[in-house]
Amino acid sequence: MSDGVRGFVALQLPERAREAIGDLQARLRPRLGGIRPVRPEGAHLTLRFLGETTPSALESIREALRKAATPCRPFDARLRGLGTFPERGSPRILWLALEVPDAVLALQAACERAAVAAGFPPEERPFRAHLTLGRWRERERRPELPEGVDLGVAHVDTVVLFRSELRRGGAVYTPLARFPLGEAALD
């Protein structure tokens, strides 16, 4: 049995926003054949995916994440607009966009620097503020997505270091440490 863990750093969404995401997924499901929705209770804005690593590597990044979260104040993010990755060809991921303040871009960059300083390889893809709503397993035609999807505003106030366990029914996310925006860490 391996002692490896899969980890990531994310902004956690409030329960009301996660419920609205679940309602949206239910409304979209009949239009999007073949999509496997993510669990709405796990909806989050990934700041840095760490991948397969060790518990000690996750421990080594904690202090840097606390420092990264301190200058960023809690904020409101608008959950508005749907899209797919990749932008051309057969879609693999359905996402919901988040409109976030510039301070979140600085927070994400600080999380990236913390990860690299802790020995994780640099992320090569540019950061795009989005929530993954579902994934297609098979090649599908590009769906027509409804225009004007707007789930309102979500108040975001915590960075979380998560452990991700891949299971048959979908990934399960376990918080390992929480870092309130603008404050000291809570474990």
Secondary structure, DSSP 8 states (H G I E B T S, - for coil): ----EEEEEEEE--HHHHHHHHHHHHHHGGGSTTEEE--GGG-EEEEEEEEEE-HHHHHHHHHHHHHHHTTS--EEEEEEEEEEESSSSS--EEEEEEE--HHHHHHHHHHHHHHHHTT-----S----EEEEEEESS--------S--EEEEEEE-EEEEEEEE--TT--EEEEEEEEETTS--B-
